[in-house]
C-alpha cells in the first residue's frame, strides 16, 4: 500500500531506503527463495492468476 504521498523522487527514495532497512534478513531471504516457486506456478497456470 502507499501509506505516504511523496512530493519528490528524493522523498520516495528515502522511504524506500527506510523500509528496506527495516526488513529482516530472514524475510528478504525467504521472499527471494520463493520467487522460483511462484514463477513455476504461473507457468503451470499458463500465465493465469495463482494463490
PQR file with spaces between the fields and no chain letter, atoms N, CA, C, O and H, PARSE charges and radii, in Angstrom:
ATOM       1  N    UNK     1       0.842   -1.186    0.000 -0.4000 1.5000
ATOM       2  CA   UNK     1       0.000    0.000    0.000 -0.0000 2.0000
ATOM       3  C    UNK     1       0.879    1.239    0.000  0.5500 1.7000
ATOM       4  O    UNK     1       2.052    1.186    0.372 -0.5500 1.4000
ATOM       5  N    UNK     2       0.314    2.324   -0.410 -0.4000 1.5000
ATOM       6  CA   UNK     2       1.041    3.581   -0.434 -0.0000 2.0000
ATOM       7  C    UNK     2       0.599    4.399    0.770  0.5500 1.7000
ATOM       8  O    UNK     2      -0.387    5.133    0.708 -0.5500 1.4000
ATOM       9  H    UNK     2      -0.638    2.367   -0.712  0.4000 1.0000
ATOM      10  N    UNK     3       1.331    4.266    1.855 -0.4000 1.5000
ATOM      11  CA   UNK     3       0.965    4.942    3.101 -0.0000 2.0000
ATOM      12  C    UNK     3       1.259    6.432    3.058  0.5500 1.7000
ATOM      13  O    UNK     3       0.618    7.222    3.752 -0.5500 1.4000
ATOM      14  H    UNK     3       2.132    3.669    1.906  0.4000 1.0000
ATOM      15  N    UNK     4       2.235    6.813    2.236 -0.4000 1.5000
ATOM      16  CA   UNK     4       2.711    8.188    2.240 -0.0000 2.0000
ATOM      17  C    UNK     4       2.680    8.763    0.833  0.5500 1.7000
ATOM      18  O    UNK     4       3.061    8.094   -0.127 -0.5500 1.4000
ATOM      19  H    UNK     4       2.755    6.172    1.672  0.4000 1.0000
ATOM      20  N    UNK     5       2.230    9.993    0.715 -0.4000 1.5000
ATOM      21  CA   UNK     5       2.308   10.698   -0.551 -0.0000 2.0000
ATOM      22  C    UNK     5       3.693   11.331   -0.638  0.5500 1.7000
ATOM      23  O    UNK     5       4.107   12.059    0.265 -0.5500 1.4000
ATOM      24  H    UNK     5       1.920   10.536    1.495  0.4000 1.0000
ATOM      25  N    UNK     6       4.397   11.055   -1.717 -0.4000 1.5000
ATOM      26  CA   UNK     6       5.756   11.570   -1.871 -0.0000 2.0000
ATOM      27  C    UNK     6       5.741   12.771   -2.805  0.5500 1.7000
ATOM      28  O    UNK     6       5.201   12.714   -3.910 -0.5500 1.4000
ATOM      29  H    UNK     6       4.060   10.464   -2.450  0.4000 1.0000
ATOM      30  N    UNK     7       6.336   13.843   -2.345 -0.4000 1.5000
ATOM      31  CA   UNK     7       6.326   15.078   -3.129 -0.0000 2.0000
ATOM      32  C    UNK     7       7.527   15.203   -4.045  0.5500 1.7000
ATOM      33  O    UNK     7       7.596   16.124   -4.858 -0.5500 1.4000
ATOM      34  H    UNK     7       6.775   13.889   -1.447  0.4000 1.0000
ATOM      35  N    UNK     8       8.487   14.271   -3.919 -0.4000 1.5000
ATOM      36  CA   UNK     8       9.666   14.311   -4.783 -0.0000 2.0000
ATOM      37  C    UNK     8      10.269   12.914   -4.890  0.5500 1.7000
ATOM      38  O    UNK     8       9.949   12.019   -4.107 -0.5500 1.4000
ATOM      39  H    UNK     8       8.431   13.523   -3.259  0.4000 1.0000
ATOM      40  N    UNK     9      11.130   12.752   -5.857 -0.4000 1.5000
ATOM      41  CA   UNK     9      11.831   11.483   -6.025 -0.0000 2.0000
ATOM      42  C    UNK     9      12.712   11.223   -4.810  0.5500 1.7000
ATOM      43  O    UNK     9      12.825   10.081   -4.363 -0.5500 1.4000
ATOM      44  H    UNK     9      11.390   13.479   -6.492  0.4000 1.0000
ATOM      45  N    UNK    10      13.326   12.249   -4.280 -0.4000 1.5000
ATOM      46  CA   UNK    10      14.191   12.087   -3.104 -0.0000 2.0000
ATOM      47  C    UNK    10      13.395   11.589   -1.897  0.5500 1.7000
ATOM      48  O    UNK    10      13.878   10.746   -1.141 -0.5500 1.4000
ATOM      49  H    UNK    10      13.235   13.176   -4.644  0.4000 1.0000
ATOM      50  N    UNK    11      12.186   12.105   -1.715 -0.4000 1.5000
ATOM      51  CA   UNK    11      11.338   11.646   -0.609 -0.0000 2.0000
ATOM      52  C    UNK    11      10.972   10.175   -0.796  0.5500 1.7000
ATOM      53  O    UNK    11      10.964    9.409    0.168 -0.5500 1.4000
ATOM      54  H    UNK    11      11.794   12.789   -2.329  0.4000 1.0000
ATOM      55  N    UNK    12      10.673    9.783   -2.021 -0.4000 1.5000
ATOM      56  CA   UNK    12      10.360    8.388   -2.317 -0.0000 2.0000
ATOM      57  C    UNK    12      11.568    7.497   -2.036  0.5500 1.7000
ATOM      58  O    UNK    12      11.434    6.438   -1.423 -0.5500 1.4000
ATOM      59  H    UNK    12      10.680   10.406   -2.804  0.4000 1.0000
ATOM      60  N    UNK    13      12.745    7.927   -2.486 -0.4000 1.5000
ATOM      61  CA   UNK    13      13.976    7.161   -2.241 -0.0000 2.0000
ATOM      62  C    UNK    13      14.230    6.994   -0.749  0.5500 1.7000
ATOM      63  O    UNK    13      14.622    5.917   -0.302 -0.5500 1.4000
ATOM      64  H    UNK    13      12.854    8.787   -2.985  0.4000 1.0000
ATOM      65  N    UNK    14      14.010    8.047    0.016 -0.4000 1.5000
ATOM      66  CA   UNK    14      14.225    7.982    1.464 -0.0000 2.0000
ATOM      67  C    UNK    14      13.283    6.965    2.109  0.5500 1.7000
ATOM      68  O    UNK    14      13.693    6.212    2.992 -0.5500 1.4000
ATOM      69  H    UNK    14      13.692    8.922   -0.348  0.4000 1.0000
ATOM      70  N    UNK    15      12.034    6.944    1.674 -0.4000 1.5000
ATOM      71  CA   UNK    15      11.067    5.988    2.221 -0.0000 2.0000
ATOM      72  C    UNK    15      11.443    4.560    1.849  0.5500 1.7000
ATOM      73  O    UNK    15      11.373    3.660    2.685 -0.5500 1.4000
ATOM      74  H    UNK    15      11.701    7.556    0.957  0.4000 1.0000
ATOM      75  N    UNK    16      11.838    4.350    0.604 -0.4000 1.5000
ATOM      76  CA   UNK    16      12.248    3.011    0.170 -0.0000 2.0000
ATOM      77  C    UNK    16      13.442    2.530    0.984  0.5500 1.7000
ATOM      78  O    UNK    16      13.463    1.386    1.438 -0.5500 1.4000
ATOM      79  H    UNK    16      11.894    5.082   -0.076  0.4000 1.0000
ATOM      80  N    UNK    17      14.432    3.392    1.171 -0.4000 1.5000
ATOM      81  CA   UNK    17      15.618    3.034    1.947 -0.0000 2.0000
ATOM      82  C    UNK    17      15.252    2.700    3.384  0.5500 1.7000
ATOM      83  O    UNK    17      15.758    1.729    3.947 -0.5500 1.4000
ATOM      84  H    UNK    17      14.416    4.321    0.802  0.4000 1.0000
ATOM      85  N    UNK    18      14.380    3.498    3.977 -0.4000 1.5000
ATOM      86  CA   UNK    18      13.958    3.256    5.363 -0.0000 2.0000
ATOM      87  C    UNK    18      13.249    1.911    5.487  0.5500 1.7000
ATOM      88  O    UNK    18      13.542    1.135    6.397 -0.5500 1.4000
ATOM      89  H    UNK    18      13.970    4.287    3.520  0.4000 1.0000
ATOM      90  N    UNK    19      12.319    1.633    4.576 -0.4000 1.5000
ATOM      91  CA   UNK    19      11.580    0.372    4.624 -0.0000 2.0000
ATOM      92  C    UNK    19      12.498   -0.815    4.370  0.5500 1.7000
ATOM      93  O    UNK    19      12.355   -1.853    5.016 -0.5500 1.4000
ATOM      94  H    UNK    19      12.081    2.263    3.837  0.4000 1.0000
ATOM      95  N    UNK    20      13.436   -0.681    3.442 -0.4000 1.5000
ATOM      96  CA   UNK    20      14.398   -1.754    3.170 -0.0000 2.0000
ATOM      97  C    UNK    20      15.215   -2.051    4.421  0.5500 1.7000
ATOM      98  O    UNK    20      15.415   -3.211    4.780 -0.5500 1.4000
ATOM      99  H    UNK    20      13.552    0.162    2.916  0.4000 1.0000
ATOM     100  N    UNK    21      15.681   -1.006    5.077 -0.4000 1.5000
ATOM     101  CA   UNK    21      16.488   -1.177    6.289 -0.0000 2.0000
ATOM     102  C    UNK    21      15.704   -1.841    7.418  0.5500 1.7000
ATOM     103  O    UNK    21      16.294   -2.491    8.281 -0.5500 1.4000
ATOM     104  H    UNK    21      15.518   -0.063    4.785  0.4000 1.0000
ATOM     105  N    UNK    22      14.382   -1.683    7.419 -0.4000 1.5000
ATOM     106  CA   UNK    22      13.538   -2.272    8.462 -0.0000 2.0000
ATOM     107  C    UNK    22      13.201   -3.745    8.215  0.5500 1.7000
ATOM     108  O    UNK    22      12.698   -4.421    9.113 -0.5500 1.4000
ATOM     109  H    UNK    22      13.903   -1.154    6.718  0.4000 1.0000
ATOM     110  N    UNK    23      13.475   -4.250    7.001 -0.4000 1.5000
ATOM     111  CA   UNK    23      13.181   -5.652    6.695 -0.0000 2.0000
ATOM     112  C    UNK    23      14.259   -6.554    7.287  0.5500 1.7000
ATOM     113  O    UNK    23      15.451   -6.256    7.214 -0.5500 1.4000
ATOM     114  H    UNK    23      13.883   -3.701    6.272  0.4000 1.0000
ATOM     115  N    UNK    24      13.815   -7.655    7.873 -0.4000 1.5000
ATOM     116  CA   UNK    24      14.783   -8.599    8.434 -0.0000 2.0000
ATOM     117  C    UNK    24      15.466   -9.369    7.307  0.5500 1.7000
ATOM     118  O    UNK    24      14.911   -9.537    6.221 -0.5500 1.4000
ATOM     119  H    UNK    24      12.846   -7.896    7.933  0.4000 1.0000
ATOM     120  N    UNK    25      16.666   -9.826    7.586 -0.4000 1.5000
ATOM     121  CA   UNK    25      17.409  -10.614    6.605 -0.0000 2.0000
ATOM     122  C    UNK    25      16.657  -11.903    6.278  0.5500 1.7000
ATOM     123  O    UNK    25      16.647  -12.340    5.128 -0.5500 1.4000
ATOM     124  H    UNK    25      17.117   -9.690    8.469  0.4000 1.0000
ATOM     125  N    UNK    26      16.034  -12.508    7.276 -0.4000 1.5000
ATOM     126  CA   UNK    26      15.258  -13.733    7.046 -0.0000 2.0000
ATOM     127  C    UNK    26      14.085  -13.489    6.097  0.5500 1.7000
ATOM     128  O    UNK    26      13.810  -14.310    5.223 -0.5500 1.4000
ATOM     129  H    UNK    26      16.042  -12.153    8.210  0.4000 1.0000
ATOM     130  N    UNK    27      13.394  -12.358    6.270 -0.4000 1.5000
ATOM     131  CA   UNK    27      12.274  -12.022    5.388 -0.0000 2.0000
ATOM     132  C    UNK    27      12.759  -11.883    3.949  0.5500 1.7000
ATOM     133  O    UNK    27      12.120  -12.392    3.028 -0.5500 1.4000
ATOM     134  H    UNK    27      13.618  -11.690    6.980  0.4000 1.0000
ATOM     135  N    UNK    28      13.873  -11.203    3.752 -0.4000 1.5000
ATOM     136  CA   UNK    28      14.415  -10.996    2.408 -0.0000 2.0000
ATOM     137  C    UNK    28      14.820  -12.333    1.790  0.5500 1.7000
ATOM     138  O    UNK    28      14.511  -12.596    0.628 -0.5500 1.4000
ATOM     139  H    UNK    28      14.392  -10.789    4.500  0.4000 1.0000
ATOM     140  N    UNK    29      15.507  -13.176    2.557 -0.4000 1.5000
ATOM     141  CA   UNK    29      15.930  -14.488    2.047 -0.0000 2.0000
ATOM     142  C    UNK    29      14.729  -15.346    1.673  0.5500 1.7000
ATOM     143  O    UNK    29      14.721  -15.980    0.617 -0.5500 1.4000
ATOM     144  H    UNK    29      15.758  -12.962    3.501  0.4000 1.0000
ATOM     145  N    UNK    30      13.718  -15.369    2.530 -0.4000 1.5000
ATOM     146  CA   UNK    30      12.516  -16.167    2.273 -0.0000 2.0000
ATOM     147  C    UNK    30      11.786  -15.664    1.030  0.5500 1.7000
ATOM     148  O    UNK    30      11.329  -16.459    0.208 -0.5500 1.4000
ATOM     149  H    UNK    30      13.724  -14.855    3.388  0.4000 1.0000
ATOM     150  N    UNK    31      11.679  -14.356    0.897 -0.4000 1.5000
ATOM     151  CA   UNK    31      10.999  -13.770   -0.262 -0.0000 2.0000
ATOM     152  C    UNK    31      11.732  -14.103   -1.554  0.5500 1.7000
ATOM     153  O    UNK    31      11.109  -14.470   -2.550 -0.5500 1.4000
ATOM     154  H    UNK    31      12.050  -13.711    1.565  0.4000 1.0000
ATOM     155  N    UNK    32      13.044  -13.976   -1.537 -0.4000 1.5000
ATOM     156  CA   UNK    32      13.839  -14.288   -2.728 -0.0000 2.0000
ATOM     157  C    UNK    32      13.754  -15.767   -3.077  0.5500 1.7000
ATOM     158  O    UNK    32      13.660  -16.124   -4.251 -0.5500 1.4000
ATOM     159  H    UNK    32      13.550  -13.678   -0.727  0.4000 1.0000
ATOM     160  N    UNK    33      13.785  -16.621   -2.075 -0.4000 1.5000
ATOM     161  CA   UNK    33      13.731  -18.063   -2.306 -0.0000 2.0000
ATOM     162  C    UNK    33      12.395  -18.497   -2.894  0.5500 1.7000
ATOM     163  O    UNK    33      12.337  -19.500   -3.606 -0.5500 1.4000
ATOM     164  H    UNK    33      13.861  -16.331   -1.121  0.4000 1.0000
ATOM     165  N    UNK    34      11.326  -17.769   -2.614 -0.4000 1.5000
ATOM     166  CA   UNK    34      10.001  -18.165   -3.090 -0.0000 2.0000
ATOM     167  C    UNK    34       9.728  -17.736   -4.529  0.5500 1.7000
ATOM     168  O    UNK    34       8.731  -18.154   -5.118 -0.5500 1.4000
ATOM     169  H    UNK    34      11.373  -16.954   -2.036  0.4000 1.0000
ATOM     170  N    UNK    35      10.592  -16.915   -5.098 -0.4000 1.5000
ATOM     171  CA   UNK    35      10.346  -16.405   -6.450 -0.0000 2.0000
ATOM     172  C    UNK    35      10.258  -17.546   -7.459  0.5500 1.7000
ATOM     173  O    UNK    35       9.328  -17.585   -8.265 -0.5500 1.4000
ATOM     174  H    UNK    35      11.402  -16.575   -4.620  0.4000 1.0000
ATOM     175  N    UNK    36      11.210  -18.473   -7.427 -0.4000 1.5000
ATOM     176  CA   UNK    36      11.209  -19.578   -8.396 -0.0000 2.0000
ATOM     177  C    UNK    36       9.916  -20.384   -8.311  0.5500 1.7000
ATOM     178  O    UNK    36       9.319  -20.709   -9.337 -0.5500 1.4000
ATOM     179  H    UNK    36      11.965  -18.442   -6.772  0.4000 1.0000
ATOM     180  N    UNK    37       9.484  -20.705   -7.105 -0.4000 1.5000
ATOM     181  CA   UNK    37       8.259  -21.482   -6.915 -0.0000 2.0000
ATOM     182  C    UNK    37       7.056  -20.749   -7.498  0.5500 1.7000
ATOM     183  O    UNK    37       6.212  -21.358   -8.156 -0.5500 1.4000
ATOM     184  H    UNK    37       9.969  -20.442   -6.271  0.4000 1.0000
ATOM     185  N    UNK    38       6.977  -19.447   -7.258 -0.4000 1.5000
ATOM     186  CA   UNK    38       5.842  -18.671   -7.770 -0.0000 2.0000
ATOM     187  C    UNK    38       5.868  -18.582   -9.294  0.5500 1.7000
ATOM     188  O    UNK    38       4.825  -18.677   -9.940 -0.5500 1.4000
ATOM     189  H    UNK    38       7.662  -18.952   -6.724  0.4000 1.0000
ATOM     190  N    UNK    39       7.060  -18.401   -9.871 -0.4000 1.5000
ATOM     191  CA   UNK    39       7.167  -18.335  -11.333 -0.0000 2.0000
ATOM     192  C    UNK    39       6.760  -19.667  -11.956  0.5500 1.7000
ATOM     193  O    UNK    39       6.048  -19.692  -12.960 -0.5500 1.4000
ATOM     194  H    UNK    39       7.908  -18.324   -9.346  0.4000 1.0000
ATOM     195  N    UNK    40       7.209  -20.772  -11.365 -0.4000 1.5000
ATOM     196  CA   UNK    40       6.828  -22.089  -11.880 -0.0000 2.0000
ATOM     197  C    UNK    40       5.314  -22.294  -11.807  0.5500 1.7000
ATOM     198  O    UNK    40       4.729  -22.885  -12.714 -0.5500 1.4000
ATOM     199  H    UNK    40       7.788  -20.751  -10.549  0.4000 1.0000
ATOM     200  N    UNK    41       4.681  -21.817  -10.748 -0.4000 1.5000
ATOM     201  CA   UNK    41       3.222  -21.929  -10.622 -0.0000 2.0000
ATOM     202  C    UNK    41       2.520  -21.110  -11.700  0.5500 1.7000
ATOM     203  O    UNK    41       1.513  -21.551  -12.255 -0.5500 1.4000
ATOM     204  H    UNK    41       5.157  -21.337  -10.011  0.4000 1.0000
ATOM     205  N    UNK    42       3.033  -19.944  -11.996 -0.4000 1.5000
ATOM     206  CA   UNK    42       2.452  -19.100  -13.052 -0.0000 2.0000
ATOM     207  C    UNK    42       2.572  -19.798  -14.402  0.5500 1.7000
ATOM     208  O    UNK    42       1.630  -19.794  -15.194 -0.5500 1.4000
ATOM     209  H    UNK    42       3.850  -19.586  -11.546  0.4000 1.0000
ATOM     210  N    UNK    43       3.738  -20.398  -14.663 -0.4000 1.5000
ATOM     211  CA   UNK    43       3.937  -21.115  -15.925 -0.0000 2.0000
ATOM     212  C    UNK    43       2.964  -22.285  -16.027  0.5500 1.7000
ATOM     213  O    UNK    43       2.347  -22.487  -17.072 -0.5500 1.4000
ATOM     214  H    UNK    43       4.503  -20.401  -14.020  0.4000 1.0000
ATOM     215  N    UNK    44       2.822  -23.064  -14.944 -0.4000 1.5000
ATOM     216  CA   UNK    44       1.877  -24.192  -14.946 -0.0000 2.0000
ATOM     217  C    UNK    44       0.445  -23.724  -15.197  0.5500 1.7000
ATOM     218  O    UNK    44      -0.370  -24.464  -15.749 -0.5500 1.4000
ATOM     219  H    UNK    44       3.323  -22.900  -14.094  0.4000 1.0000
ATOM     220  N    UNK    45       0.148  -22.497  -14.790 -0.4000 1.5000
ATOM     221  CA   UNK    45      -1.200  -21.945  -14.940 -0.0000 2.0000
ATOM     222  C    UNK    45      -1.318  -21.104  -16.214  0.5500 1.7000
ATOM     223  O    UNK    45      -2.235  -20.295  -16.353 -0.5500 1.4000
ATOM     224  H    UNK    45       0.810  -21.896  -14.342  0.4000 1.0000
ATOM     225  N    UNK    46      -0.389  -21.304  -17.131 -0.4000 1.5000
ATOM     226  CA   UNK    46      -0.392  -20.586  -18.420 -0.0000 2.0000
ATOM     227  C    UNK    46      -0.477  -19.076  -18.249  0.5500 1.7000
ATOM     228  O    UNK    46      -1.150  -18.391  -19.020 -0.5500 1.4000
ATOM     229  H    UNK    46       0.357  -21.961  -17.019  0.4000 1.0000
ATOM     230  N    UNK    47       0.202  -18.568  -17.245 -0.4000 1.5000
ATOM     231  CA   UNK    47       0.243  -17.124  -17.029 -0.0000 2.0000
ATOM     232  C    UNK    47      -0.933  -16.576  -16.246  0.5500 1.7000
ATOM     233  O    UNK    47      -1.022  -15.369  -16.019 -0.5500 1.4000
ATOM     234  H    UNK    47       0.748  -19.124  -16.618  0.4000 1.0000
ATOM     235  N    UNK    48      -1.834  -17.449  -15.833 -0.4000 1.5000
ATOM     236  CA   UNK    48      -3.017  -17.005  -15.099 -0.0000 2.0000
ATOM     237  C    UNK    48      -2.736  -16.733  -13.630  0.5500 1.7000
ATOM     238  O    UNK    48      -1.610  -16.881  -13.156 -0.5500 1.4000
ATOM     239  H    UNK    48      -1.762  -18.430  -16.018  0.4000 1.0000
ATOM     240  N    UNK    49      -3.765  -16.339  -12.934 -0.4000 1.5000
ATOM     241  CA   UNK    49      -3.694  -15.988  -11.513 -0.0000 2.0000
ATOM     242  C    UNK    49      -3.302  -17.196  -10.674  0.5500 1.7000
ATOM     243  O    UNK    49      -3.755  -18.311  -10.933 -0.5500 1.4000
ATOM     244  H    UNK    49      -4.679  -16.218  -13.320  0.4000 1.0000
ATOM     245  N    UNK    50      -2.460  -16.972   -9.668 -0.4000 1.5000
ATOM     246  CA   UNK    50      -2.105  -18.022   -8.713 -0.0000 2.0000
ATOM     247  C    UNK    50      -2.394  -17.524   -7.307  0.5500 1.7000
ATOM     248  O    UNK    50      -2.471  -16.320   -7.063 -0.5500 1.4000
ATOM     249  H    UNK    50      -2.092  -16.066   -9.458  0.4000 1.0000
ATOM     250  N    UNK    51      -2.549  -18.451   -6.402 -0.4000 1.5000
ATOM     251  CA   UNK    51      -2.774  -18.093   -4.993 -0.0000 2.0000
ATOM     252  C    UNK    51      -1.493  -18.199   -4.231  0.5500 1.7000
ATOM     253  O    UNK    51      -1.466  -17.940   -3.028 -0.5500 1.4000
ATOM     254  H    UNK    51      -2.486  -19.430   -6.600  0.4000 1.0000
